[in-house]
Amino acid sequence: LGDAAFALGIWERQRSRCPHGGRADEAQTSSIDALVALRRTRAAEVEISDYLRAHPTGLRSAELHFVRGTLLRDEDRSCRRAEHEFELALAHPAPPWAARARAARSGCR
């Protein structure tokens, strides 16, 4: 519905009620989506790191490396740290993130 704060509240409640439930990964990645939409960069980076540590080749790992790369690029106003994340996104390419990661990496060079 376009209300990231409301969505984040739903996902946070889901995570607190069922931290190890069958939808725990979905709740975590959906929380990341909401945090990014709300521009809560630091919190999003922590959640991304936690997800990637637990699921280095998970279903959304390429996407989250891409997202972390864009957050780092915006934070640094350079590609100093971001380019590595774009490379990691391309290690296990998944559409549409692979194309976006390639474009972002090209923009860094």
N, C-alpha and C positions, 0 to 999 in steps of 0.2 A: 504493500500500500504506500510505499515511499516514506515510511516513518522509521528511520533507522534506530532511533532511540527506543521506540516501542518494541521493535524487533529484538534489539539487544536485551531488553528487559525480559522478554519471553525466553530467549536462549539462556540467559543467566539463571533464570528460575529452573529451567530444564536441567541445566548442569548441576545446580545445587541439589535438586531432588534425586537425580540419577547420575552421579558422577562417573559411573562405570557401566552405564546402561548401553543398550544396543545402538543408541543414537548419540553417544557421547562425542564421537568424531564429527558428526554432522552438526551438533550443537557448538562444538569448538570452532569449526570452520565458518559456520554461519555467524558466530560472534565476531570472528575476524572480519568478515564482510561488513558487518554493522560498524565495527570500530573504525575501519578504513573510511566508510561513508561519513562517519561523524568526525573524521580527521583527528582521531585519538591515536596518533602515530605511535607513541611509546607503548601504549597498551597493546596495539596491534602487533608491533614488533615482538613483544614478549610472547604473545599467543602463537605467532608464526614460529618462533624459535622452539617453543614447547611442542607444537605439532610436528615440525620437521625432525626434532630429536626422537620423537616416538615413532614417526612414520617417514623415514628418509626417502622412501620410494612409494609413498602412499598415493592414493587416487588423486589428491589435489596438490601433491608436492611440487610439481612443475609450476603450477599456477601460483602457489605461495612463494616460491623462489622469485618468480616474476614480480609479484606484488611487493615483496620485500625489496627487490631491486629498485622498483619505482619509488618506494618510500625513502630509501637511502639516497637515490639520485636527487629527490626533492629536498631532502634534509641537508645534503652536502652541497647542493647546487653544482654538482659535478658527478662524474661517473667513477670516481676513485674507488668506492666500495661497491657500487651498483653493478658494474660490469661482471664481477664474479658471480653475482646472483643470477644474472641473465644467462651466463654460461651453465650454471647449475640447472636452470629451467630447461635448457636445451639438452641436458644429459638424458632426460627422459621426456622427450617432447610429446605434448598432448595438445590437440587443437582446442581452442583457438590460441592458446597461450604460447605455443611455439612460434607462430608467426609474429605475435606481438613482441616476444622476447628477442627474436631475430632483428626486428625493426629497432627496438630499443638499444640492442647491442651495436647495431650499425650506427646509430646516432651517437654512440659513445666513442666511436673510432674516428 
